[in-house]
Amino acid sequence: KMFKVIPITEPAEITSLVGDIAVYNDKPAVHAHINLATQDGLVHGGHLLEAFIFPTLEVMLTTEETPLYKKMYEEAGASIIDPDM
């Protein structure tokens, strides 16, 4: 799927960051959704493509014993975690 890229270039506070890390095409693939609050009080949300973090970001990861794998589903136009893999 293609998403509209909306750069946020001003300082912002991360108010939510959720997603998953799974194996896709034999490599780790991150799928992250983020909400950012800018200094004017607006909240921007969507897929996180890249970020520059300063000074820190604290993240808690939950791991599974068995790796999660993604597979391309053409009808959805996206790679989705496949519990049968």
C-alpha positions as CSV (number, residue, x, y, z in Angstrom):
1,K,0.0,0.0,0.0
2,M,1.1,3.6,-0.6
3,F,0.6,6.2,2.0
4,K,0.8,10.0,1.8
5,V,4.0,11.0,3.4
6,I,3.5,14.0,5.8
7,P,6.8,15.1,7.3
8,I,6.6,16.5,10.8
9,T,9.7,18.7,11.0
10,E,9.0,20.6,14.3
11,P,9.6,19.2,17.8
12,A,6.7,17.0,18.8
13,E,5.8,14.7,21.7
14,I,5.1,11.0,21.0
15,T,1.7,10.3,22.6
16,S,1.4,6.8,21.2
17,L,3.6,4.3,19.4
18,V,2.3,0.8,18.7
19,G,3.0,-1.9,16.1
20,D,4.8,-5.2,15.5
21,I,8.1,-6.6,14.3
22,A,7.7,-9.8,12.2
23,V,9.7,-11.6,9.6
24,Y,9.0,-10.8,6.0
25,N,11.1,-11.9,3.0
26,D,13.6,-13.4,5.6
27,K,14.2,-10.0,7.2
28,P,12.8,-8.2,10.2
29,A,9.9,-5.9,9.2
30,V,8.6,-3.1,11.5
31,H,5.0,-1.9,11.2
32,A,4.5,1.0,13.5
33,H,1.7,3.5,14.1
34,I,2.5,6.8,15.8
35,N,0.6,9.7,17.2
36,L,2.6,13.0,17.7
37,A,1.4,16.1,19.5
38,T,3.0,19.3,18.1
39,Q,3.5,22.5,20.0
40,D,0.2,24.0,18.7
41,G,-1.7,21.2,20.4
42,L,-2.5,19.3,17.2
43,V,-2.1,15.5,17.1
44,H,-0.9,13.9,13.9
45,G,-1.1,10.1,13.4
46,G,-0.3,7.4,10.9
47,H,2.4,5.0,9.9
48,L,5.9,5.8,11.2
49,L,8.3,5.6,8.3
50,E,11.4,7.1,9.9
51,A,12.2,9.4,12.9
52,F,14.9,11.4,14.5
53,I,14.5,11.1,18.3
54,F,16.1,13.6,20.8
55,P,16.9,13.3,23.6
56,T,15.4,9.8,24.3
57,L,12.6,7.4,23.5
58,E,11.7,4.6,26.0
59,V,10.1,1.5,24.4
60,M,8.8,-1.7,25.9
61,L,8.9,-4.7,23.6
62,T,7.1,-8.0,24.2
63,T,8.6,-11.0,22.6
64,E,7.1,-14.3,21.6
65,E,8.8,-17.7,21.8
66,T,7.9,-18.4,18.2
67,P,8.8,-15.7,15.6
68,L,5.9,-14.0,13.8
69,Y,5.9,-14.2,10.0
70,K,4.2,-11.9,7.5
71,K,2.8,-12.9,4.1
72,M,1.6,-10.7,1.2
73,Y,-2.2,-10.8,0.8
74,E,-2.9,-9.3,-2.6
75,E,-6.6,-8.8,-1.8
76,A,-5.6,-6.5,1.1
77,G,-2.6,-5.0,-0.7
78,A,-0.5,-5.5,2.4
79,S,1.8,-7.9,4.1
80,I,-0.1,-9.3,7.1
81,I,1.0,-11.6,10.0
82,D,0.1,-15.2,9.1
83,P,-0.5,-17.3,12.2
84,D,-0.1,-20.5,10.2
85,M,3.5,-19.8,9.2
